[in-house]
Amino acid sequence: MIRAMRRRPVRPTVLALAALAAQATGLGLAAQATGGPTPIPTATHRIAQFVWAGEFPSGWRQLERQEVLGFAGRLFSDTAVESIAAAELTVFGEIDRWRTGGTRGGALAVVVRDGERVADEALVEELESFYASLTGDRCEVLSTGLSTVGKAAHPVVEMSRRISPADGSPPFRTLDVVASTSGKLLILSFRAWENEFVEVEPGLRAIASSLSFARPPRKPGELGDRLLQAAVFGGFLLVGLFGLRALLRRRPSEHLLPSDRDRGTGSGSPE
């Protein structure tokens, strides 16, 4: 399970999910979202993606770019199929079942961005401020804090939100995991319609708990320390080169005769 290190309630915020389309995911027609809950299957299989991997329920797979246009108009109104087709985000779920039974049962959207961030209070506050600064769909941040996931206890920021779409479609809930690895910042957003979230949440958390990443996150100040070490080494090297140059300039040339060395000239002609 996700091991929470600290969690706190926060104030409601306003969210325009289009500004963070990387967290958007296909969950189905609004009319179909009002149906009964759909538990996530217990059988799992491993999916590896770039710098992260996880154990997914049987039947879950990635929504391929070439098939996403077939879901146009069937996804959340804030989910742009163009973003998926352009590989700006990847979406996972029971894709084959979505075609006939509606996109229910939970889903995951993932975005990978350049630049690691330390999972600390500063990042938590920045995420809270980000959601509060947006306009559009109504978003309530239900909880946020620092956690760890996976056997390696990878540090992450965990957020729980409730979104009421501005277009009047049914509300949905999210479990967001923000992690850093290999010079990248990953946003993994687990989602389900609100009326089925309680039922599928254990399965979503099971996926989150199985997550693994290519490398541990960098320690705070590690990059700065490396740059400092390189600068110090470069400084010592530069001093050494200047010292060697000065030494060679003071040594007499081997081709000069002893008498010429004494006079400091190789001409052999008196002045």
C-alpha positions as CSV (number, residue, x, y, z in Angstrom):
1,M,0.0,0.0,0.0
2,I,1.0,3.6,-0.3
3,R,2.8,4.5,3.0
4,A,1.8,8.0,3.9
5,M,4.5,10.0,5.7
6,R,2.3,13.0,6.4
7,R,-1.1,14.0,5.2
8,R,-3.2,17.0,5.9
9,P,-6.5,18.4,4.7
10,V,-6.3,21.5,2.5
11,R,-8.7,24.1,1.2
12,P,-10.9,23.6,-1.9
13,T,-9.3,24.8,-5.1
14,V,-10.4,25.5,-8.7
15,L,-8.9,23.5,-11.5
16,A,-8.8,23.8,-15.3
17,L,-7.7,20.3,-16.3
18,A,-7.0,21.4,-19.8
19,A,-4.0,23.2,-18.5
20,L,-2.7,20.0,-17.1
21,A,-3.9,17.6,-19.9
22,A,-1.0,15.3,-18.9
23,Q,-3.2,14.2,-16.0
24,A,-6.3,13.7,-18.1
25,T,-7.6,10.2,-18.7
26,G,-10.5,8.5,-20.5
27,L,-13.1,7.3,-18.1
28,G,-16.2,7.0,-20.3
29,L,-19.4,8.6,-21.4
30,A,-21.1,10.7,-18.7
31,A,-24.3,8.8,-19.0
32,Q,-22.5,5.5,-18.5
33,A,-20.7,6.9,-15.5
34,T,-23.9,6.8,-13.5
35,G,-24.0,3.0,-13.7
36,G,-23.0,0.6,-10.9
37,P,-19.4,0.2,-9.7
38,T,-16.9,-1.9,-11.6
39,P,-14.4,-3.6,-9.3
40,I,-10.8,-3.9,-10.7
41,P,-9.8,-7.6,-11.3
42,T,-7.3,-9.2,-8.9
43,A,-5.1,-10.9,-11.6
44,T,-2.2,-8.7,-12.6
45,H,0.5,-8.4,-15.2
46,R,3.5,-6.1,-15.3
47,I,3.8,-3.2,-17.7
48,A,7.1,-1.3,-18.1
49,Q,7.1,2.2,-19.6
50,F,10.3,4.1,-20.1
51,V,11.6,4.9,-16.6
52,W,8.7,3.4,-14.6
53,A,6.8,0.1,-14.3
54,G,3.9,-1.3,-12.3
55,E,1.6,-4.3,-11.8
56,F,-1.7,-3.7,-13.6
57,P,-5.0,-5.6,-13.4
58,S,-5.7,-8.3,-16.0
59,G,-7.2,-6.6,-19.1
60,W,-5.5,-3.3,-18.5
61,R,-3.3,-1.9,-21.3
62,Q,-2.2,1.3,-22.9
63,L,-4.6,3.3,-25.1
64,E,-2.6,3.3,-28.4
65,R,-2.2,6.6,-30.3
66,Q,-3.6,5.1,-33.5
67,E,-6.9,4.1,-31.8
68,V,-7.5,7.1,-29.6
69,L,-9.6,8.9,-32.2
70,G,-12.2,6.2,-31.9
71,F,-12.9,7.5,-28.4
72,A,-13.5,11.0,-29.4
73,G,-16.6,12.3,-27.7
74,R,-16.6,9.3,-25.3
75,L,-13.9,10.6,-22.9
76,F,-14.1,13.3,-20.3
77,S,-14.8,16.7,-21.7
78,D,-11.5,18.0,-20.4
79,T,-9.6,15.1,-22.1
80,A,-8.2,16.1,-25.4
81,V,-7.7,13.0,-27.6
82,E,-5.2,15.1,-29.5
83,S,-2.9,15.2,-26.5
84,I,-2.9,11.4,-26.4
85,A,-2.4,11.1,-30.1
86,A,0.6,13.5,-29.8
87,A,2.1,11.3,-27.1
88,E,1.9,14.1,-24.6
89,L,0.4,11.7,-22.2
90,T,-0.3,8.0,-22.0
91,V,-3.5,6.4,-20.7
92,F,-4.1,2.9,-19.3
93,G,-7.3,1.0,-18.5
94,E,-9.6,-1.8,-19.7
95,I,-9.4,-0.3,-23.2
96,D,-11.1,-3.3,-24.9
97,R,-13.9,-3.3,-22.5
98,W,-14.4,0.5,-22.8
99,R,-15.4,0.0,-26.4
100,T,-18.6,-1.8,-25.5
101,G,-19.2,-1.4,-21.8
102,G,-18.2,2.2,-21.2
103,T,-15.0,3.5,-19.9
104,R,-15.5,2.6,-16.3
105,G,-13.5,0.8,-13.7
106,G,-10.8,3.3,-13.1
107,A,-7.9,4.5,-15.3
108,L,-4.4,6.0,-15.2
109,A,-2.9,8.8,-17.1
110,V,0.9,9.5,-17.0
111,V,3.0,12.4,-18.2
112,V,6.8,12.5,-18.1
113,R,8.5,15.9,-18.0
114,D,12.2,16.9,-17.9
115,G,13.7,17.9,-14.6
116,E,13.7,16.2,-11.3
117,R,12.1,17.8,-8.2
118,V,12.6,16.8,-4.6
119,A,9.5,15.4,-3.0
120,D,9.3,17.8,-0.1
121,E,7.1,20.4,1.5
122,A,8.1,23.0,-1.1
123,L,6.8,20.8,-3.9
124,V,3.6,20.1,-2.0
125,E,2.9,23.8,-1.6
126,E,3.7,24.5,-5.2
127,L,1.2,21.9,-6.4
128,E,-1.4,23.3,-4.1
129,S,-0.8,26.8,-5.4
130,F,-0.9,25.5,-9.0
131,Y,-4.3,24.0,-8.6
132,A,-5.6,27.1,-6.7
133,S,-4.4,29.4,-9.5
134,L,-6.4,27.7,-12.3
135,T,-10.0,28.4,-13.4
136,G,-12.5,26.2,-15.0
137,D,-13.8,22.9,-13.5
138,R,-14.3,23.0,-9.7
139,C,-11.6,21.1,-7.9
140,E,-11.4,20.2,-4.3
141,V,-8.0,19.0,-2.9
142,L,-9.1,16.6,-0.3
143,S,-5.6,15.6,1.0
144,T,-2.0,16.1,0.1
145,G,1.3,15.1,1.5
146,L,4.5,13.1,1.3
147,S,4.4,9.3,0.8
148,T,6.5,6.4,-0.5
149,V,5.5,3.8,-3.0
150,G,7.0,0.4,-4.0
151,K,9.4,-2.0,-2.4
152,A,12.1,0.6,-2.7
153,A,10.0,3.1,-0.8
154,H,10.4,5.7,-3.5
155,P,9.5,9.1,-2.2
156,V,6.5,10.8,-3.8
157,V,3.9,13.5,-3.4
158,E,0.4,12.1,-3.1
159,M,-2.7,14.1,-3.7
160,S,-6.4,13.2,-3.5
161,R,-8.9,15.4,-5.4
162,R,-12.5,15.7,-6.4
163,I,-13.4,17.4,-9.6
164,S,-16.8,18.7,-10.8
165,P,-16.6,19.3,-14.5
166,A,-17.9,22.7,-15.7
167,D,-19.9,21.0,-18.5
168,G,-22.2,19.3,-16.0
169,S,-20.9,15.8,-16.5
170,P,-20.6,13.6,-13.3
171,P,-17.8,14.4,-10.8
172,F,-14.8,12.2,-10.5
173,R,-12.0,11.5,-8.0
174,T,-8.3,11.2,-8.4
175,L,-5.3,9.7,-6.6
176,D,-2.3,11.6,-8.0
177,V,1.3,10.4,-7.5
178,V,4.2,12.7,-8.4
179,A,7.6,11.2,-8.5
180,S,11.1,12.0,-9.8
181,T,13.6,9.6,-11.4
182,S,16.4,9.6,-14.0
183,G,16.2,13.4,-14.5
184,K,12.4,13.3,-15.1
185,L,9.3,14.4,-13.2
186,L,6.5,11.9,-13.5
187,I,2.8,12.6,-12.8
188,L,0.7,9.5,-12.5
189,S,-3.0,10.3,-12.1
190,F,-5.3,7.4,-11.0
191,R,-9.0,8.2,-11.7
192,A,-12.6,6.9,-11.4
193,W,-16.0,8.4,-11.5
194,E,-17.1,9.4,-8.0
195,N,-20.0,7.0,-7.8
196,E,-17.5,4.0,-8.3
197,F,-14.4,5.5,-6.7
198,V,-14.9,3.9,-3.3
199,E,-15.3,0.5,-4.9
200,V,-12.2,0.7,-7.2
201,E,-9.9,2.8,-5.0
202,P,-8.3,-0.3,-3.3
203,G,-7.4,-1.6,-6.8
204,L,-6.0,1.8,-7.8
205,R,-3.9,2.0,-4.7
206,A,-2.6,-1.5,-5.3
207,I,-1.3,-0.4,-8.7
208,A,0.2,2.7,-7.1
209,S,1.9,0.6,-4.4
210,S,3.5,-1.7,-7.1
211,L,5.1,1.2,-8.9
212,S,8.9,1.0,-9.4
213,F,11.3,3.5,-11.1
214,A,14.5,3.2,-13.0
215,R,16.6,5.1,-10.4
216,P,16.2,6.5,-6.9
217,P,15.5,10.3,-6.9
218,R,18.5,12.5,-6.5
219,K,19.3,13.6,-3.0
220,P,18.8,17.3,-2.3
221,G,21.9,19.3,-3.3
222,E,23.4,16.3,-5.1
223,L,23.6,18.1,-8.5
224,G,25.1,21.2,-6.9
225,D,27.7,19.1,-5.0
226,R,28.8,17.5,-8.3
227,L,29.2,20.9,-10.0
228,L,31.2,22.1,-7.0
229,Q,33.5,19.0,-7.1
230,A,34.0,19.5,-10.8
231,A,34.9,23.2,-10.3
232,V,37.4,22.4,-7.5
233,F,39.0,19.6,-9.6
234,G,39.2,22.0,-12.6
235,G,40.8,24.6,-10.4
236,F,43.5,22.3,-9.1
237,L,44.1,21.1,-12.7
238,L,44.5,24.7,-13.9
239,V,46.9,25.6,-11.1
240,G,49.0,22.4,-11.8
241,L,49.2,23.4,-15.5
242,F,50.4,26.9,-14.7
243,G,53.0,25.5,-12.3
244,L,54.3,23.0,-14.9
245,R,54.5,25.8,-17.5
246,A,56.5,28.0,-15.1
247,L,58.9,25.1,-14.3
248,L,59.6,24.3,-17.9
249,R,60.3,28.0,-18.7
250,R,62.9,28.1,-15.9
251,R,64.7,25.0,-17.1
252,P,67.6,25.7,-19.6
253,S,67.2,24.4,-23.1
254,E,69.0,21.1,-23.7
255,H,70.5,22.2,-27.0
256,L,72.5,25.1,-25.5
257,L,76.1,24.6,-24.7
258,P,77.2,25.0,-21.0
259,S,78.9,28.3,-21.8
260,D,75.8,29.6,-23.6
261,R,73.6,28.6,-20.7
262,D,75.8,30.7,-18.3
263,R,75.4,33.7,-20.6
264,G,71.6,33.1,-21.0
265,T,71.8,33.2,-24.8
266,G,72.3,30.7,-27.5
267,S,73.8,33.1,-30.1
268,G,77.5,32.6,-29.0
269,S,78.2,36.2,-30.1
270,P,79.4,38.8,-27.6
271,E,77.5,41.9,-27.2
